[in-house]
Amino acid sequence: MSLTSQLEIDLKDLELASDPATLKLKSRDFFWFSPVLKRELESCRADLVVRPKTIADVMQVAAAAAKSRSIVTVRGGGTGNYGQAVPLEGGLVIDMAGLDRVVNVAPGVGTFEAGATMLEIDKALAPKGWELRFYPSTRKQATIGGFVAGGAAGAGSCTWGQLADPGAVLAVEVVTIEEEPKLIRLDGPDVLKVLHAYGINGIIVSVTVPLAPAHPWAERIVAFPDFKKAAAFGQAFTEADGIAKKLVSVFDQRIPPKLGRVGKLVPEGKAAAIIMVSEPQAGAMAHLAAQFDGEVVFERGAQDAQAAAFEGHGTYGPLYEYTWNHTTLHALKRDPAVTYLQLRFPPETNLEVAERVAAEFGDEVLLHLEFQRRFGRVTCSALPLVQYSSDERLNEVMARIEELGAQVSNPHTYVLNNAGWKRVDAPQPEFKRIADPYGLMNPGKLAV
Ligand code: FAD
């Protein structure tokens, strides 16, 4: 009997799918942002998809997979960019979207099932006056389990830092892949055992994170005469601790024309910043922007901004859906030859290094800067739009950017610890022996 038939028998009381359309859909993420990964991962397919709805279901799936030694790939919203959720060698995909409950909310802290999307979590928190501290620009589709396992930072990181910052994730519960699976709770620094482990260190079933008091986040677009002034404002505004803010994204003047309707709000030839600021302090933000010759060219009040994000109301989607790696998505819609890189700039010299990179490549590399705190210091990262010509040229560009002083994480490889940002001090190999003793979790994803 084939492995799949055995799994179908063992899991017959759960929601299963093996039709070609579902297998294709649940075997993909956003790897196609990379021309390299598009070639390499396009044909990868799961053999079976299961959608557990409870922790007991997940334990049943883990036991069945271990018993039949079936390869498993855990999937959240499937919005990863490097094929994180692609089943490299087929097997069983575990679609976690059915575990979507809010488990508990107390002042300053919340526990959520791993398959809950970050948008639905924020909708549930809003009436209580709390919110997630930060979320990726894929807030609508990304699950909190997928974010912890494969994400980094996003809207809110300008104030609250990143997943790697101590305390950003307080606890996780993980199911091991064994004939008799265990439910293990990891607290405090132990969460590093699964943080950014790309779904190979057990199945995360719940995540506990600190919460922030909710603010009425107003949206603004500010136009600047040039990128240098816009970047200097981004730095000063992120450092302005007196102003509550959720998003500080700065764009080279050549990017707005690639952003569709929202881009048209920026006068031609101007650099721009997309901002989410606490509504009572939007005036203070505009005052600071004026010191860098910035002019507010678009305003949306907090109520309308929330309706755009929560209900899809209004002419424009939420503005954070134009920032972080959404910029690439918009540019790709208009030019299929666009791809991207991931850069991190050193604190203190971030603006100088960004300026050097911006000056080096002409129209080939266009920067947008995502301002953030990291281990307490203000800096920025970039997901520059890159005009793709060949793999060799892409490698040359990455090497040159490293020489100019930025740290490059290569988003064009699916072997994720080759990419450059993996924490080497994280106790992940030891935990893998406990969580996945048979090495069934998406082999090939990490060089272990
Ligand atoms: P998936 O893509 O489904 O999975 C990600 C990884 O986590 C995979 O390795 C998977 O196996 C593993 N995984 C998923 N669920 C679990 C679980 N329950 N247990 C164990 N492992 C699990 N990222 C950012 O950090 N910031 C951004 O602002 C950002 N913007 C983006 C914009 C666009 C347009 C796109 C396409 C991507 C962006 N990303 C960003 C990447 C991605 O959206 C986020 O990292 C997101 O949090 C991933 O969540 P997901 O639920 O989609 O995870």
Residues whose N, C-alpha, C, O or C-beta is under 5 A from the ligand:
A	BS01	FAD	D29 F30 V74 R75 G76 G77 G78 T79 G80 N81 Q84 A85 M96 A114 Y135 P136 S137 T138 Q141 A142 T143 G145 G146 F147 A149 G150 G151 A152 A153 G154 Y198 G199 G202 I203 I204 W324 N325 H326 L329
